[in-house]
Amino acid sequence: MKKILALLLVLALAFGATACAIPAGGDSTTAQDASAQTQEAAAPEATAEPTPMEKAITNVVTNGQNVDIVFWTGTGSSNFPYLEAIVAAFMAKYPNITVDFSNQGPISDLTDKLTQNIVSGSTPQLSNINSGTFPEYVKNDVLVDLSEYVNDPTIGFTSDELADFFANYMAEVKTFGEEGTLYGFPTNKKTTDVLIYNKTYFDAKGWSAPTTWGQVVEYSKAIFEETGKPGFSYDTAYGDAAFKLLSMQYGSPYVTADGTVDIDNLASADALRFYKQNMDAGYFTLPALMPSAGGNYSNNGFVVQECYMYVGAAAGVAYAIPNAEKGQEVFEVGVAPLPQLVTNNPIAFSKGEDYVMFSNSTDEQRVATWLLIKFLSQAENNVEWLINTGNLPISQSMVDNADYQAFLNQTESGTASYYKAQAVKAALQMNDYMRFDVAFDRSGELASEISNMWTSIMVGGADIATTLTATQAMFN
């Protein structure tokens, strides 16, 4: 028995020694796993290779690599110096970034030049374009998706900063491409239409600013009966503005979310009939029909009381102030939100362009361009621009800025600055129901054809039903 136990002990020891040994050319999975684990623990943790964008951020922001970018804008010559000052402040903050900044004239001229340079492959890195231009540019893959830059932890916006921008402007730029993309970013060049009226005359009548089109008709009728002049006009600088607003207030889809034109309907006909009937009665007019106005703007007729209220861009209210030096009777100007068909379903539209970054650029140029877009969008950099141009703030922090609040709450009436502030405050009252145009391939063409339709009916006397059907047929 002792011999058997001794033999078993020897065998057990031998087995244990074999299990612990790794013979040359042998196969021991357990031993290999143990060795791999030991090596893995000893090896340093692998680091991911920086992306091209991350490298560019390091080059531009951290290392101060010199970068040249080109920025084209389309803005009025009187407003350009204020935008130029923001760009100069940007270059002072980022001395390694040089911005070749230039004004290319009206937005139509700017768009034509951009399209020509897309063909030649020589676009600027940054520009502003209107919503109707996006479909073609996105389809041709000439724009950079900004979402990666907006959300970058180093150079992007935080969630709180993004939430600070007004919802309507952010919602619009999210519609220009597929879900999750961001091919544009709101500019500081935003405005909307407001109602401008002769407050002195209205106060004498005991009238407040009209909130409905029914009141506009009531007041216009009284004005016509007393003065022989129309009470109301609607600017035609944006030729589709009046029809778009009125038809949608009456219930027309106008353009559906997928870009289908839908204007040949009873609501659109009712809207056209409403304006035309009041024109025929002498209560309404248009700029082209006022002796002193002409063209597309009502203000020249308004200041000499050829009409007593009109709808026009908030940013243009300074042109509606009567000037005693020109022999004009001075009166106080009032500014109010747009009249509505029904007050429980209000509709208003924003106007203005959005920034785009062109794909014809290096990674470093893209980072520099995004930094400029971000700088142009920050509240503290926009105070002088907003105060002097009358353009609308695009974020709550812009509104809340102390200097801007002082501008909004000034009390000395009669100055251009005072009326600009009143126009901004009227526009901000419409923020919660502000809409934007649906961008589709032929949106620019639609605006032009709607303008032609409006003129042919209101001025030329064309048949409403026939003209609506013909215009709709162009887009079937």
PAKOLZA-712103 format. One line per 5 residues: their letters; for each residue x, y, z of C-alpha. Coordinates in steps of 0.2 Angstrom, whole numbers, plus 5000, padded with zeros to 4 digits. Layout:
REM PAKOLZA-712103
a) X/Y/Z ~ ...
This chain:
REM PAKOLZA-712103
mkkil) 5000/5000/5000 ~ 5014/5012/5004 ~ 5022/5008/4988 ~ 5006/5012/4978 ~ 5004/5029/4988
alllv) 5022/5033/4984 ~ 5019/5030/4966 ~ 5004/5040/4965 ~ 5013/5055/4973 ~ 5027/5054/4961
lalaf) 5015/5054/4946 ~ 5005/5068/4953 ~ 5021/5079/4955 ~ 5026/5074/4938 ~ 5009/5079/4930
gatac) 5010/5096/4939 ~ 5028/5099/4933 ~ 5022/5095/4915 ~ 5007/5107/4917 ~ 5018/5121/4922
aipag) 5031/5118/4909 ~ 5030/5125/4891 ~ 5040/5113/4880 ~ 5048/5120/4864 ~ 5036/5119/4850
gdstt) 5022/5114/4862 ~ 5004/5121/4862 ~ 4998/5128/4878 ~ 4983/5139/4876 ~ 4982/5143/4895
aqdas) 5000/5148/4895 ~ 4998/5159/4879 ~ 4983/5168/4887 ~ 4992/5172/4903 ~ 5007/5178/4893
aqtqe) 4996/5189/4882 ~ 4988/5196/4897 ~ 5005/5200/4905 ~ 5011/5209/4889 ~ 4994/5218/4887
aaape) 4996/5225/4905 ~ 5013/5230/4902 ~ 5010/5238/4885 ~ 5005/5257/4884 ~ 4987/5261/4879
ataep) 4986/5264/4861 ~ 4980/5282/4856 ~ 4969/5285/4841 ~ 4977/5295/4826 ~ 4970/5313/4826
tpmek) 4957/5316/4812 ~ 4961/5329/4799 ~ 4950/5341/4807 ~ 4958/5339/4824 ~ 4975/5341/4816
aitnv) 4969/5357/4808 ~ 4962/5364/4825 ~ 4979/5360/4833 ~ 4988/5369/4819 ~ 4977/5384/4818
vtngq) 4971/5387/4837 ~ 4986/5379/4847 ~ 5001/5382/4835 ~ 4995/5398/4827 ~ 4998/5392/4809
nvdiv) 4995/5407/4797 ~ 4979/5404/4787 ~ 4972/5415/4773 ~ 4953/5415/4770 ~ 4941/5424/4758
fwtgt) 4924/5431/4764 ~ 4912/5438/4752 ~ 4896/5447/4758 ~ 4881/5456/4750 ~ 4876/5470/4760
gssnf) 4871/5489/4758 ~ 4886/5501/4757 ~ 4880/5510/4772 ~ 4880/5494/4783 ~ 4896/5487/4776
pylea) 4908/5497/4788 ~ 4900/5489/4803 ~ 4902/5471/4797 ~ 4920/5476/4792 ~ 4923/5481/4810
ivaaf) 4918/5464/4816 ~ 4930/5456/4804 ~ 4944/5467/4810 ~ 4940/5463/4828 ~ 4941/5444/4823
makyp) 4958/5446/4815 ~ 4964/5455/4831 ~ 4959/5440/4841 ~ 4967/5428/4829 ~ 4982/5437/4822
nitvd) 4987/5421/4812 ~ 4971/5422/4802 ~ 4970/5434/4788 ~ 4953/5438/4780 ~ 4951/5445/4763
fsnqg) 4934/5453/4765 ~ 4924/5461/4752 ~ 4907/5467/4747 ~ 4900/5460/4731 ~ 4884/5471/4730
pisdl) 4866/5465/4732 ~ 4862/5447/4736 ~ 4857/5444/4718 ~ 4874/5450/4712 ~ 4883/5440/4725
tdklt) 4874/5424/4721 ~ 4878/5426/4702 ~ 4897/5428/4706 ~ 4897/5413/4718 ~ 4889/5402/4705
qnivs) 4902/5408/4692 ~ 4916/5404/4704 ~ 4909/5387/4708 ~ 4911/5383/4690 ~ 4929/5389/4690
gstpq) 4933/5381/4706 ~ 4938/5398/4714 ~ 4925/5401/4727 ~ 4928/5411/4743 ~ 4929/5401/4759
lsnin) 4914/5410/4767 ~ 4899/5419/4761 ~ 4880/5422/4764 ~ 4867/5416/4753 ~ 4848/5416/4753
sgtfp) 4838/5400/4756 ~ 4833/5397/4738 ~ 4851/5395/4733 ~ 4854/5380/4745 ~ 4846/5366/4735
eyvkn) 4857/5368/4720 ~ 4873/5371/4730 ~ 4870/5356/4742 ~ 4865/5345/4727 ~ 4881/5349/4718
dvlvd) 4892/5346/4734 ~ 4900/5363/4735 ~ 4896/5366/4753 ~ 4903/5360/4769 ~ 4892/5351/4782
lseyv) 4895/5363/4797 ~ 4888/5350/4810 ~ 4905/5343/4814 ~ 4911/5361/4818 ~ 4896/5367/4828
ndpti) 4897/5351/4839 ~ 4916/5351/4841 ~ 4921/5351/4860 ~ 4935/5363/4856 ~ 4929/5376/4844
gftsd) 4910/5372/4843 ~ 4895/5379/4853 ~ 4890/5371/4869 ~ 4872/5364/4870 ~ 4867/5380/4880
eladf) 4875/5391/4868 ~ 4865/5383/4853 ~ 4849/5384/4863 ~ 4852/5403/4865 ~ 4849/5405/4846
fanym) 4831/5408/4841 ~ 4822/5392/4836 ~ 4816/5398/4819 ~ 4833/5402/4813 ~ 4841/5386/4819
aevkt) 4826/5376/4812 ~ 4828/5384/4795 ~ 4846/5379/4793 ~ 4843/5361/4798 ~ 4831/5359/4782
fgeeg) 4844/5362/4769 ~ 4851/5345/4768 ~ 4848/5327/4775 ~ 4843/5325/4793 ~ 4858/5328/4805
tlygf) 4867/5340/4792 ~ 4869/5358/4794 ~ 4874/5366/4778 ~ 4871/5384/4784 ~ 4872/5395/4800
ptnkk) 4861/5410/4803 ~ 4869/5427/4799 ~ 4867/5443/4808 ~ 4858/5449/4793 ~ 4840/5445/4798
ttdvl) 4824/5456/4796 ~ 4805/5453/4794 ~ 4790/5464/4789 ~ 4782/5475/4801 ~ 4767/5487/4800
iynkt) 4772/5506/4800 ~ 4759/5519/4803 ~ 4756/5537/4805 ~ 4755/5537/4824 ~ 4750/5556/4825
yfdak) 4735/5553/4814 ~ 4730/5537/4823 ~ 4731/5545/4840 ~ 4720/5560/4834 ~ 4707/5547/4829
gwsap) 4709/5537/4845 ~ 4715/5522/4835 ~ 4728/5510/4841 ~ 4739/5500/4829 ~ 4728/5487/4819
ttwgq) 4730/5469/4824 ~ 4719/5462/4811 ~ 4716/5464/4792 ~ 4698/5469/4797 ~ 4704/5484/4807
vveys) 4716/5488/4792 ~ 4701/5489/4781 ~ 4691/5499/4793 ~ 4704/5512/4796 ~ 4708/5513/4778
kaife) 4690/5516/4773 ~ 4689/5530/4786 ~ 4705/5538/4779 ~ 4699/5537/4761 ~ 4683/5545/4765
etgkp) 4691/5559/4775 ~ 4707/5562/4764 ~ 4703/5554/4747 ~ 4719/5544/4749 ~ 4722/5526/4752
gfsyd) 4725/5521/4770 ~ 4737/5506/4766 ~ 4751/5500/4755 ~ 4761/5484/4754 ~ 4779/5485/4749
taygd) 4784/5474/4734 ~ 4803/5474/4736 ~ 4800/5455/4740 ~ 4787/5453/4726 ~ 4780/5437/4733
aafkl) 4778/5444/4751 ~ 4760/5450/4752 ~ 4753/5435/4743 ~ 4763/5423/4753 ~ 4758/5430/4769
lsmqy) 4739/5433/4765 ~ 4736/5417/4756 ~ 4744/5407/4771 ~ 4734/5417/4783 ~ 4719/5412/4773
gspyv) 4724/5394/4774 ~ 4733/5390/4758 ~ 4748/5378/4760 ~ 4758/5389/4747 ~ 4773/5377/4747
tadgt) 4772/5360/4756 ~ 4786/5353/4766 ~ 4792/5343/4752 ~ 4793/5358/4740 ~ 4777/5355/4731
vdidn) 4769/5372/4725 ~ 4750/5372/4731 ~ 4743/5390/4727 ~ 4728/5386/4715 ~ 4715/5385/4729
lasad) 4701/5394/4737 ~ 4712/5401/4751 ~ 4724/5409/4738 ~ 4709/5416/4728 ~ 4701/5424/4743
alrfy) 4718/5432/4748 ~ 4720/5440/4731 ~ 4701/5445/4730 ~ 4703/5453/4748 ~ 4717/5465/4742
kqnmd) 4710/5468/4725 ~ 4693/5473/4731 ~ 4701/5485/4744 ~ 4712/5492/4730 ~ 4697/5495/4719
agyft) 4687/5503/4733 ~ 4702/5516/4735 ~ 4706/5509/4752 ~ 4723/5500/4748 ~ 4737/5504/4736
lpalm) 4754/5498/4730 ~ 4771/5508/4729 ~ 4770/5509/4710 ~ 4753/5518/4711 ~ 4758/5532/4723
psagg) 4764/5548/4715 ~ 4779/5550/4726 ~ 4783/5532/4729 ~ 4785/5522/4713 ~ 4796/5507/4712
nysnn) 4794/5494/4726 ~ 4795/5504/4742 ~ 4780/5513/4751 ~ 4790/5525/4762 ~ 4792/5539/4750
gfvvq) 4773/5540/4748 ~ 4771/5537/4767 ~ 4781/5552/4772 ~ 4771/5564/4762 ~ 4755/5556/4768
ecymy) 4750/5547/4751 ~ 4746/5533/4762 ~ 4744/5532/4781 ~ 4751/5514/4785 ~ 4761/5501/4775
vgaaa) 4770/5484/4777 ~ 4788/5485/4774 ~ 4805/5478/4781 ~ 4809/5482/4799 ~ 4827/5486/4794
gvaya) 4820/5500/4783 ~ 4810/5510/4795 ~ 4823/5524/4796 ~ 4817/5528/4778 ~ 4799/5531/4784
ipnae) 4803/5546/4795 ~ 4796/5563/4788 ~ 4809/5576/4785 ~ 4805/5595/4789 ~ 4820/5600/4779
kgqev) 4812/5593/4764 ~ 4796/5602/4767 ~ 4787/5587/4774 ~ 4775/5588/4788 ~ 4783/5580/4803
fevgv) 4773/5567/4812 ~ 4776/5553/4824 ~ 4779/5536/4817 ~ 4772/5520/4824 ~ 4778/5502/4822
aplpq) 4768/5486/4826 ~ 4768/5468/4822 ~ 4760/5462/4806 ~ 4741/5462/4805 ~ 4733/5444/4805
lvtnn) 4717/5437/4798 ~ 4713/5429/4814 ~ 4723/5432/4830 ~ 4723/5414/4836 ~ 4734/5408/4822
piafs) 4747/5421/4818 ~ 4759/5420/4804 ~ 4775/5430/4800 ~ 4790/5427/4790 ~ 4809/5430/4793
kgedy) 4820/5437/4779 ~ 4838/5436/4777 ~ 4853/5425/4772 ~ 4863/5411/4781 ~ 4882/5408/4781
vmfsn) 4890/5394/4771 ~ 4907/5387/4770 ~ 4913/5381/4753 ~ 4921/5365/4750 ~ 4935/5373/4740
stdeq) 4946/5375/4755 ~ 4959/5366/4765 ~ 4956/5359/4783 ~ 4965/5374/4791 ~ 4955/5386/4780
rvatw) 4939/5377/4786 ~ 4943/5379/4804 ~ 4948/5397/4802 ~ 4931/5400/4793 ~ 4921/5391/4806
llikf) 4930/5402/4819 ~ 4924/5417/4809 ~ 4906/5411/4808 ~ 4906/5408/4827 ~ 4914/5426/4830
lsqae) 4901/5434/4819 ~ 4887/5425/4829 ~ 4892/5430/4846 ~ 4882/5443/4856 ~ 4896/5454/4862
nnvew) 4903/5456/4844 ~ 4886/5462/4836 ~ 4880/5477/4847 ~ 4886/5491/4835 ~ 4880/5481/4820
lintg) 4863/5478/4827 ~ 4861/5496/4833 ~ 4866/5505/4818 ~ 4859/5493/4804 ~ 4842/5489/4812
nlpis) 4845/5471/4808 ~ 4837/5458/4820 ~ 4846/5449/4834 ~ 4847/5431/4831 ~ 4849/5425/4849
qsmvd) 4842/5429/4866 ~ 4860/5434/4873 ~ 4860/5448/4859 ~ 4844/5455/4865 ~ 4850/5454/4883
nadyq) 4866/5463/4880 ~ 4866/5479/4892 ~ 4871/5491/4878 ~ 4858/5484/4866 ~ 4845/5485/4880
aflnq) 4849/5503/4882 ~ 4846/5505/4863 ~ 4829/5496/4864 ~ 4823/5506/4878 ~ 4827/5523/4873
tesgt) 4813/5536/4876 ~ 4818/5551/4865 ~ 4806/5549/4850 ~ 4808/5556/4833 ~ 4826/5550/4829
asyyk) 4831/5536/4817 ~ 4838/5526/4832 ~ 4822/5527/4841 ~ 4812/5520/4826 ~ 4824/5507/4823
aqavk) 4822/5501/4841 ~ 4803/5501/4839 ~ 4804/5491/4823 ~ 4815/5478/4832 ~ 4803/5477/4847
aalqm) 4789/5474/4835 ~ 4798/5460/4826 ~ 4803/5452/4842 ~ 4784/5451/4847 ~ 4782/5439/4832
ndymr) 4797/5428/4836 ~ 4786/5414/4843 ~ 4776/5412/4827 ~ 4790/5417/4814 ~ 4791/5405/4800
fdvaf) 4804/5403/4786 ~ 4802/5399/4767 ~ 4803/5381/4761 ~ 4819/5380/4751 ~ 4817/5369/4735
drsge) 4825/5369/4718 ~ 4813/5382/4710 ~ 4810/5393/4725 ~ 4818/5408/4717 ~ 4808/5405/4701
lasei) 4792/5404/4711 ~ 4795/5420/4720 ~ 4798/5429/4703 ~ 4782/5421/4696 ~ 4772/5426/4711
snmwt) 4778/5444/4710 ~ 4772/5444/4691 ~ 4755/5436/4696 ~ 4753/5449/4710 ~ 4756/5464/4698
simvg) 4746/5457/4684 ~ 4731/5455/4695 ~ 4733/5471/4706 ~ 4739/5483/4693 ~ 4734/5475/4677
gadia) 4717/5468/4682 ~ 4720/5450/4676 ~ 4707/5437/4681 ~ 4711/5430/4698 ~ 4706/5412/4695
ttlta) 4714/5411/4678 ~ 4730/5418/4683 ~ 4731/5407/4699 ~ 4729/5392/4688 ~ 4742/5397/4675
tqamf) 4755/5401/4689 ~ 4752/5384/4697 ~ 4753/5375/4681 ~ 4771/5381/4679 ~ 4776/5371/4694
n) 4766/5355/4692
